[in-house]
Amino acid sequence: MQDFLSTEFVDTLLRTHPNDNGNIPESWASWWAWAGSAASCVSSSHVSAAPWMRLLEYYCSGTQTPTALQRVNIRPFEYQDADIPEQLRVFIEKLRQLSLDRTPIDIHGQWHAVPTIQASAVGMSPKKSHEVFRMTAYVASFIRGCGIDPATACIVDVGAGQGYLTRTLQLHIQCRGILALDGDDAQTAGAKKWEKKLCIEDSVTHRTIWITPMNLIETVDQWAADLQRADDESMPVFFVALHACGSLTPTILRTFAEGRRRLSSRIEGTPPLWHPAGVVAVGCCYNLMHPDDFPMSTALISHRQNMSPPASALPASAYHLATQIPGVWVQTPEALTNATLAVRKIVWRALLSHDFSLKPFTAKSTSREFELHSDLSCARGETPSARRQSCIGTEGTGMRPEMQRLGKLNNKFYDNWEDFVAAAAERMGFKPIQEGTRPDPEKRYALENQLSVLHILRCMTGPLVESLVVSDRRAWLVEQLNGTSDATEYASSMMVAIVNLFDQATGSGRNIAITAVPRHD
């Protein structure tokens, strides 16, 4: 994965946003010309399709069933790809080969003891309900699979938010107690109200803290001391996290590994107050990670250093693109319509800076700018007021001050170019080009196709970036628990795995969990 991402072709893709006005790399020449040519927009065997759409067809032909593709009028596997430049075909095939498979596990088929769970839909979107149901079912099976009576188990829900997962876990597992951790007082207060209505408030403990590697294990120590009874043995604690943002996932893994080290180094005859029995953590928001949190594993760090030349750090754009899931854009007509609009928004906004002379904007940052630059500082113990400061930079993200002024436009303005330019001109304070000085529409259309292809190629790279980040985290945890990053190592008492918990088609783009569970020979 790292070798491919470090190639000159992929590296320049990641570092070049459609908003960037500059010369294209020489290595792009053939496909750039193809994307901008009139012939590239017509296929003799199919209805007219934009070049980016043809690339999406090719990408999805290896990930979707023929029936799924036909539902959105896309040719399945017999699609003739001879007109797509070989460079792009090889690129797409390599992405599909290297990226982790994202097919969701069959919860009921794999774990016969999973209870039937009807998660309350109150306040939950279909996506959230899907995630809460499957996470609860998996954790229930997870605990039983460890040979632990759920009534004796303790759960730490890291990043509990409004408590949807916390409540569902306690209602259906009925464990000894749950520690719900979040950094937002308002969300914690809302969660407590629901727990009182459901009469489970006595078994759920809330702590509002900004979680850091230093304070997470201390917080669990304090909670376990409060739960302890005189005749207690060491309490099994399971860490769960549904979308642990940015550096929160590495923090959870570090805490779990440190807890296991404490367990192995304890004085004989003095059982610890609690011990980490398992972890299920689904990460997200890789752009909010602290730079120290990737790479984590000795295996990847050494590999990057030994490359010739040594691999450079991924640009900020790579972590933003890691959230893209182009494989589901064609699953329904509605999904394809939404994807088409999203591509148009990116490209038309980029065309503004190509067609018009936009002066840099130097006013104070808007809330939207903070949103785009959002961050990780909370994962390093900094104050809440500082948590939106970016520390991975903006390279390749297309974040330009003058474009911040445009903000969000109503979708209706993207129906045609003229309406879009008029709305943008009013918002940004520039004058539309007068008739007679307007750019050649054919040249603008060619550039639109080229920028669309650039954007879709970048989006296709995203799943591979996420695959590398997740694989690195897994390798690190295996190293810490087993003393090796070899996935076939079975000497340790803990088994580490990557599990696809959710179905991306439901909107759950971040569907991968890193799990660790005691090994049973």
Wavefront OBJ file of the C-alpha trace (Angstrom):
o trace
v 0.000 0.000 0.000
v 2.683 2.465 1.045
v 4.798 1.726 -2.037
v 1.907 2.501 -4.372
v 0.884 5.676 -2.541
v 4.494 6.854 -2.772
v 4.710 6.512 -6.554
v 5.133 9.787 -8.414
v 1.756 9.433 -10.126
v -0.272 8.840 -6.952
v 1.710 11.346 -4.893
v 1.027 14.154 -7.383
v -2.667 13.237 -7.465
v -2.890 13.575 -3.695
v -1.029 16.889 -3.684
v -2.997 18.512 -6.521
v -6.539 19.764 -5.915
v -8.851 20.960 -8.716
v -8.672 24.434 -7.105
v -4.936 24.623 -7.754
v -3.942 26.748 -10.738
v -0.669 25.385 -12.021
v 1.046 23.306 -14.657
v 0.080 19.661 -14.747
v 2.829 17.057 -14.193
v 4.306 15.503 -17.329
v 3.163 12.079 -16.154
v -0.440 13.213 -16.545
v -0.142 14.342 -20.162
v -1.834 11.400 -21.883
v -4.845 11.041 -19.595
v -5.233 14.815 -19.250
v -5.503 15.087 -23.042
v -7.949 12.168 -23.115
v -10.157 13.756 -20.451
v -10.268 17.048 -22.334
v -10.877 15.670 -25.802
v -14.344 15.784 -27.351
v -14.016 12.122 -28.356
v -13.638 11.091 -24.725
v -17.205 12.155 -24.016
v -18.833 9.776 -26.497
v -18.935 6.004 -26.537
v -20.219 4.156 -29.551
v -21.482 1.270 -27.402
v -23.223 3.303 -24.730
v -25.049 6.530 -24.082
v -22.950 9.673 -23.874
v -20.960 9.732 -20.622
v -18.510 12.176 -19.107
v -14.952 10.833 -18.744
v -15.160 10.760 -14.942
v -18.334 8.686 -15.159
v -16.629 6.170 -17.427
v -13.809 5.832 -14.913
v -16.357 5.295 -12.146
v -17.999 2.584 -14.261
v -14.657 0.854 -14.634
v -13.842 1.184 -10.926
v -17.227 -0.199 -9.859
v -17.282 -2.999 -12.443
v -14.964 -4.913 -10.136
v -16.869 -4.175 -6.927
v -20.561 -4.229 -7.872
v -22.805 -6.971 -9.227
v -24.151 -6.642 -12.787
v -27.666 -6.190 -11.376
v -26.587 -3.292 -9.167
v -24.881 -1.573 -12.094
v -27.871 -2.055 -14.380
v -30.162 -0.389 -11.820
v -28.351 2.883 -12.485
v -27.903 2.293 -16.227
v -24.205 1.425 -15.939
v -22.674 -1.318 -18.029
v -21.499 -4.308 -16.000
v -18.447 -6.488 -16.521
v -18.680 -6.644 -20.307
v -17.932 -2.913 -20.392
v -15.420 -2.181 -23.158
v -12.600 -0.164 -21.596
v -10.267 0.121 -24.581
v -10.796 3.884 -24.854
v -9.688 4.534 -21.249
v -5.940 5.292 -21.124
v -3.933 2.281 -20.003
v -2.287 4.350 -17.275
v -5.673 4.943 -15.638
v -6.838 1.354 -16.069
v -3.687 0.042 -14.384
v -4.070 2.652 -11.640
v -7.683 1.676 -10.904
v -6.947 -2.051 -10.973
v -4.090 -1.558 -8.519
v -6.333 0.424 -6.171
v -8.912 -2.358 -6.169
v -6.222 -4.977 -5.595
v -4.552 -3.219 -2.654
v -7.519 -1.717 -0.791
v -9.128 -3.674 2.025
v -12.356 -5.465 1.198
v -15.286 -3.621 2.770
v -17.984 -6.317 2.624
v -19.822 -6.268 5.979
v -19.760 -9.360 8.153
v -22.889 -11.462 8.591
v -23.679 -10.845 12.252
v -26.381 -13.493 12.608
v -24.730 -16.055 10.371
v -21.390 -15.963 12.163
v -22.531 -15.694 15.793
v -25.413 -18.003 16.625
v -25.809 -16.616 20.156
v -26.505 -13.049 19.061
v -29.806 -11.872 20.536
v -32.452 -10.273 18.417
v -32.001 -6.567 19.010
v -34.578 -3.958 18.148
v -32.633 -0.782 18.844
v -34.913 2.112 19.657
v -35.273 4.361 16.642
v -36.134 7.413 18.746
v -33.729 10.170 17.789
v -31.688 7.927 15.518
v -31.269 8.204 11.770
v -31.422 4.958 9.761
v -27.611 5.082 9.510
v -27.178 5.490 13.265
v -29.717 2.770 14.023
v -27.878 0.394 11.670
v -24.568 1.097 13.400
v -25.911 0.871 16.946
v -27.729 -2.404 16.217
v -24.726 -4.100 14.637
v -22.237 -2.800 17.191
v -24.437 -4.007 20.055
v -24.937 -7.421 18.463
v -21.214 -7.774 17.841
v -20.193 -6.690 21.342
v -22.752 -9.057 22.911
v -21.316 -11.946 20.922
v -17.796 -10.704 21.603
v -18.273 -10.866 25.381
v -19.905 -14.289 25.315
v -17.167 -15.533 22.988
v -14.626 -14.660 25.672
v -16.413 -17.019 28.054
v -17.448 -14.113 30.267
v -20.863 -13.784 31.869
v -22.279 -10.459 30.573
v -23.544 -9.705 34.089
v -19.935 -9.469 35.291
v -18.590 -7.531 32.320
v -17.816 -3.817 32.371
v -17.855 -1.628 29.255
v -16.147 1.691 28.559
v -17.912 3.580 25.751
v -15.313 6.075 24.520
v -16.808 9.081 22.744
v -20.320 8.168 23.877
v -21.964 11.341 22.565
v -25.728 11.316 23.046
v -25.592 7.804 24.464
v -27.361 5.838 21.733
v -24.855 2.990 21.871
v -24.491 3.196 25.662
v -28.232 2.744 26.237
v -28.634 -0.037 23.702
v -25.656 -1.945 25.082
v -26.999 -1.808 28.632
v -30.582 -2.634 27.685
v -29.615 -5.741 25.722
v -26.425 -6.959 27.393
v -27.291 -5.907 30.959
v -23.658 -5.803 31.974
v -22.368 -4.855 35.400
v -21.783 -1.254 34.438
v -20.928 1.109 31.592
v -18.595 4.087 31.759
v -19.659 6.620 29.110
v -16.980 9.167 28.217
v -17.473 12.281 26.130
v -16.101 15.795 25.916
v -19.413 17.624 25.565
v -21.475 18.504 28.653
v -24.630 19.106 26.617
v -24.512 15.666 25.005
v -23.810 14.029 28.345
v -26.790 15.804 29.922
v -29.073 14.602 27.126
v -27.841 11.035 27.491
v -28.557 11.069 31.233
v -32.173 12.135 30.651
v -32.782 9.164 28.373
v -31.174 6.742 30.808
v -33.447 7.969 33.575
v -36.502 7.383 31.377
v -35.314 3.839 30.693
v -34.460 3.188 34.370
v -30.840 2.279 33.656
v -29.202 5.356 35.176
v -27.792 3.377 38.121
v -25.728 1.144 35.824
v -24.294 3.922 33.635
v -21.609 6.325 34.830
v -20.810 9.464 32.846
v -17.570 11.405 32.781
v -17.165 14.551 30.713
v -13.471 14.783 29.892
v -11.161 15.609 27.017
v -9.681 12.186 26.511
v -5.912 11.872 26.276
v -3.543 8.898 26.464
v -2.636 10.093 29.959
v -6.075 10.388 31.524
v -8.068 7.555 29.947
v -6.512 4.748 31.967
v -6.662 6.899 35.143
v -10.376 7.522 34.562
v -11.036 3.798 34.198
v -9.018 3.136 37.384
v -11.211 5.559 39.346
v -14.442 4.129 37.939
v -13.371 0.543 38.641
v -12.548 1.476 42.237
v -16.089 2.813 42.649
v -17.575 -0.410 41.239
v -15.421 -2.797 43.257
v -16.941 -5.036 45.899
v -15.061 -6.771 48.701
v -15.273 -10.244 47.167
v -14.461 -9.110 43.626
v -11.949 -10.710 41.360
v -10.325 -8.583 38.664
v -13.121 -6.989 36.610
v -13.083 -7.644 32.829
v -13.339 -4.322 30.974
v -14.247 -4.030 27.295
v -13.446 -0.821 25.409
v -15.881 0.122 22.649
v -15.938 3.157 20.376
v -18.392 3.936 17.609
v -16.546 6.408 15.352
v -13.612 7.359 17.553
v -12.621 10.605 15.889
v -9.085 11.462 14.807
v -6.499 10.473 17.415
v -9.105 8.947 19.718
v -8.707 5.489 18.176
v -4.903 5.424 18.717
v -5.530 6.652 22.276
v -7.910 3.747 22.933
v -5.453 1.242 21.486
v -2.584 2.663 23.558
v -4.709 2.485 26.702
v -5.677 -1.107 25.953
v -2.049 -2.107 25.347
v -0.880 -0.345 28.511
v -3.585 -2.108 30.512
v -2.433 -5.469 29.168
v 1.176 -4.618 30.103
v 0.091 -3.768 33.635
v -1.701 -7.104 33.794
v 1.357 -9.085 32.695
v 3.711 -7.251 35.074
v 1.529 -7.514 38.189
v 2.929 -9.055 41.365
v 1.880 -12.688 41.692
v -1.015 -13.121 44.081
v -2.247 -9.529 43.744
v -4.925 -9.473 41.041
v -5.451 -6.064 39.441
v -8.604 -4.094 40.099
v -9.569 -4.495 36.457
v -8.082 -5.857 33.250
v -8.653 -5.053 29.570
v -10.611 -8.019 28.244
v -11.278 -6.771 24.713
v -11.602 -3.785 22.412
v -13.851 -2.882 19.468
v -12.980 0.511 17.983
v -14.299 2.060 14.779
v -12.219 5.061 13.748
v -13.123 8.081 11.645
v -12.025 11.621 10.721
v -8.448 10.777 9.835
v -7.834 14.432 8.987
v -8.150 15.150 12.718
v -5.268 12.882 13.710
v -2.154 14.197 15.353
v 0.853 13.663 13.029
v 2.443 11.375 15.644
v -0.436 8.922 15.216
v 0.486 7.834 11.688
v 2.396 5.747 11.118
v 2.283 3.951 14.472
v 3.709 0.499 13.788
v 7.406 -0.278 13.754
v 6.779 -2.328 10.621
v 5.472 0.608 8.578
v 7.892 3.156 10.046
v 10.836 0.923 9.124
v 9.446 0.201 5.674
v 8.996 3.903 4.914
v 12.526 4.678 6.094
v 14.027 1.876 4.005
v 12.302 2.913 0.794
v 14.526 4.540 -1.815
v 14.096 7.418 -1.437
v 12.467 7.278 2.029
v 8.717 7.862 1.847
v 7.606 11.404 2.558
v 4.651 12.156 4.808
v 1.239 11.929 3.187
v -0.233 15.353 2.400
v -3.203 16.627 4.402
v -5.488 15.879 1.467
v -4.871 12.136 1.823
v -6.559 12.076 5.228
v -9.533 14.077 3.923
v -9.874 11.771 0.904
v -9.774 8.685 3.152
v -13.472 9.289 3.886
v -14.482 8.877 0.226
v -16.399 5.723 -0.745
v -16.821 5.851 -4.553
v -17.711 2.166 -4.593
v -21.223 2.948 -3.297
v -21.919 5.913 -5.586
v -23.623 3.682 -8.149
v -25.650 1.447 -5.848
v -28.893 3.367 -6.402
v -30.061 6.025 -8.867
v -30.352 8.471 -5.956
v -26.764 7.784 -4.862
v -25.494 8.360 -8.390
v -27.465 11.611 -8.678
v -25.987 12.839 -5.401
v -22.479 11.870 -6.503
v -22.909 13.682 -9.811
v -23.976 16.850 -8.012
v -21.070 16.563 -5.568
v -18.549 16.273 -8.415
v -20.107 19.256 -10.171
v -19.896 21.366 -7.018
v -16.183 20.661 -6.593
v -15.372 21.268 -10.242
v -17.489 24.371 -10.856
v -16.065 26.037 -7.778
v -12.591 25.222 -9.082
v -13.479 26.657 -12.491
v -14.210 30.008 -10.845
v -10.558 30.414 -9.955
v -9.546 29.356 -13.457
v -11.980 31.646 -15.310
v -11.981 34.690 -13.018
v -9.340 36.685 -11.238
v -10.301 36.234 -7.591
v -8.477 38.328 -5.029
v -7.353 36.606 -1.832
v -9.645 37.172 1.110
v -7.882 38.322 4.276
v -10.752 38.797 6.711
v -11.044 36.760 9.894
v -11.639 33.054 9.499
v -15.268 32.036 9.164
v -16.873 29.218 11.097
v -16.827 27.224 7.873
v -13.064 27.681 7.629
v -12.631 26.355 11.136
v -14.824 23.448 10.147
v -12.589 22.655 7.189
v -9.380 22.975 9.204
v -10.706 21.031 12.138
v -8.473 19.141 14.287
v -6.834 17.015 16.847
v -5.682 19.152 19.636
v -8.278 17.630 21.971
v -6.515 14.309 21.432
v -3.366 15.831 22.873
v -4.917 17.285 26.028
v -5.364 20.831 24.763
v -8.272 23.030 25.739
v -11.666 22.709 24.020
v -11.299 26.212 22.569
v -8.209 25.076 20.671
v -9.636 21.841 19.361
v -10.472 23.185 15.878
v -6.907 24.201 15.013
v -5.462 22.049 12.248
v -2.018 20.582 12.699
v -1.678 18.480 9.555
v -1.653 21.460 7.210
v -3.718 22.006 4.074
v -1.544 20.652 1.251
v -3.683 19.258 -1.548
v -6.966 20.211 0.130
v -7.748 23.181 -2.133
v -8.377 25.411 0.890
v -7.826 28.903 -0.459
v -8.915 32.026 1.445
v -10.675 33.575 -1.544
v -12.799 30.442 -1.987
v -13.946 30.607 1.635
v -16.121 33.575 0.718
v -18.307 31.481 -1.559
v -19.606 29.296 1.249
v -22.550 27.011 0.560
v -24.866 27.742 -2.367
v -28.330 26.311 -2.903
v -28.316 23.245 -5.149
v -30.506 25.048 -7.686
v -27.555 27.241 -8.679
v -25.741 24.166 -9.975
v -28.396 23.500 -12.638
v -26.504 25.602 -15.182
v -23.179 27.411 -15.350
v -24.570 30.914 -15.901
v -26.771 30.812 -12.797
v -23.864 29.483 -10.760
v -21.512 32.256 -11.910
v -24.137 34.923 -11.179
v -24.729 33.590 -7.653
v -20.999 33.273 -7.004
v -20.324 36.785 -8.305
v -22.928 38.257 -5.974
v -21.565 36.326 -2.994
v -17.872 36.952 -3.690
v -18.010 40.451 -5.133
v -16.532 40.000 -8.606
v -17.927 40.947 -12.008
v -18.931 38.201 -14.424
v -17.057 38.336 -17.725
v -18.835 40.406 -20.357
v -19.993 38.958 -23.674
v -17.158 39.016 -26.184
v -14.495 38.377 -23.555
v -16.021 35.144 -22.278
v -13.718 32.079 -22.408
v -14.249 29.624 -25.248
v -17.094 27.368 -23.997
v -15.474 24.303 -25.573
v -12.225 24.980 -23.719
v -14.133 25.498 -20.486
v -16.028 22.238 -21.031
v -12.741 20.420 -21.712
v -11.255 21.817 -18.501
v -14.402 20.815 -16.623
v -13.928 17.236 -17.819
v -10.244 17.279 -16.881
v -10.882 18.603 -13.392
v -13.714 16.090 -12.920
v -11.365 13.243 -13.795
v -8.731 14.636 -11.425
v -11.303 14.750 -8.629
v -12.606 11.220 -9.216
v -9.076 9.776 -9.331
v -8.326 11.427 -5.994
v -11.557 10.053 -4.504
v -10.693 6.549 -5.708
v -7.380 6.799 -3.854
v -9.162 7.513 -0.559
v -10.118 3.908 0.336
v -6.479 2.857 -0.089
v -5.331 5.602 2.284
v -7.861 4.405 4.864
v -6.732 0.815 4.309
v -3.138 1.808 5.063
v -4.073 3.747 8.214
v -6.226 0.904 9.562
v -3.637 -1.754 8.691
v -0.946 0.298 10.433
v -3.068 0.534 13.595
v -3.694 -3.185 13.568
v 0.011 -3.919 13.042
v 0.904 -1.621 15.946
v -1.530 -3.351 18.310
v -0.244 -6.785 17.274
v 3.315 -5.587 17.925
v 2.363 -4.345 21.380
v 0.427 -7.462 22.369
v 2.286 -10.176 20.477
v 5.729 -8.723 19.954
v 5.440 -8.967 16.157
v 3.481 -7.399 13.316
v 3.085 -10.780 11.600
v -0.634 -11.427 11.153
v -0.027 -15.179 11.464
v 1.515 -14.918 14.942
v -0.487 -16.996 17.425
v 1.874 -17.048 20.381
v 0.097 -14.304 22.289
v -3.009 -14.613 24.406
v -4.722 -11.867 22.359
v -6.018 -12.051 18.797
v -6.175 -8.794 16.820
v -8.407 -8.461 13.766
v -9.934 -6.018 11.302
v -13.718 -6.457 11.104
v -16.149 -4.807 8.682
v -18.981 -4.103 11.101
v -21.242 -1.892 8.998
v -22.653 -1.777 5.486
v -21.261 1.224 3.608
v -24.373 1.330 1.439
v -26.344 2.563 4.474
v -24.118 5.636 4.633
v -21.740 4.121 7.191
v -18.582 4.947 5.289
v -16.309 4.193 8.223
v -17.247 0.565 8.678
v -13.969 -0.977 9.859
v -13.422 -1.948 13.489
v -10.118 -2.921 15.042
v -10.766 -5.669 17.558
v -8.711 -7.540 20.127
v -10.011 -10.509 22.066
v -8.449 -13.264 24.207
v -7.343 -16.211 22.129
v -8.905 -19.601 22.859
v -6.891 -22.585 21.703
l 1 2 3 4 5 6 7 8 9 10 11 12 13 14 15 16 17 18 19 20 21 22 23 24 25 26 27 28 29 30 31 32 33 34 35 36 37 38 39 40 41 42 43 44 45 46 47 48 49 50 51 52 53 54 55 56 57 58 59 60 61 62 63 64 65 66 67 68 69 70 71 72 73 74 75 76 77 78 79 80 81 82 83 84 85 86 87 88 89 90 91 92 93 94 95 96 97 98 99 100 101 102 103 104 105 106 107 108 109 110 111 112 113 114 115 116 117 118 119 120 121 122 123 124 125 126 127 128 129 130 131 132 133 134 135 136 137 138 139 140 141 142 143 144 145 146 147 148 149 150 151 152 153 154 155 156 157 158 159 160 161 162 163 164 165 166 167 168 169 170 171 172 173 174 175 176 177 178 179 180 181 182 183 184 185 186 187 188 189 190 191 192 193 194 195 196 197 198 199 200 201 202 203 204 205 206 207 208 209 210 211 212 213 214 215 216 217 218 219 220 221 222 223 224 225 226 227 228 229 230 231 232 233 234 235 236 237 238 239 240 241 242 243 244 245 246 247 248 249 250 251 252 253 254 255 256 257 258 259 260 261 262 263 264 265 266 267 268 269 270 271 272 273 274 275 276 277 278 279 280 281 282 283 284 285 286 287 288 289 290 291 292 293 294 295 296 297 298 299 300 301 302 303 304 305 306 307 308 309 310 311 312 313 314 315 316 317 318 319 320 321 322 323 324 325 326 327 328 329 330 331 332 333 334 335 336 337 338 339 340 341 342 343 344 345 346 347 348 349 350 351 352 353 354 355 356 357 358 359 360 361 362 363 364 365 366 367 368 369 370 371 372 373 374 375 376 377 378 379 380 381 382 383 384 385 386 387 388 389 390 391 392 393 394 395 396 397 398 399 400 401 402 403 404 405 406 407 408 409 410 411 412 413 414 415 416 417 418 419 420 421 422 423 424 425 426 427 428 429 430 431 432 433 434 435 436 437 438 439 440 441 442 443 444 445 446 447 448 449 450 451 452 453 454 455 456 457 458 459 460 461 462 463 464 465 466 467 468 469 470 471 472 473 474 475 476 477 478 479 480 481 482 483 484 485 486 487 488 489 490 491 492 493 494 495 496 497 498 499 500 501 502 503 504 505 506 507 508 509 510 511 512 513 514 515 516 517 518 519 520 521
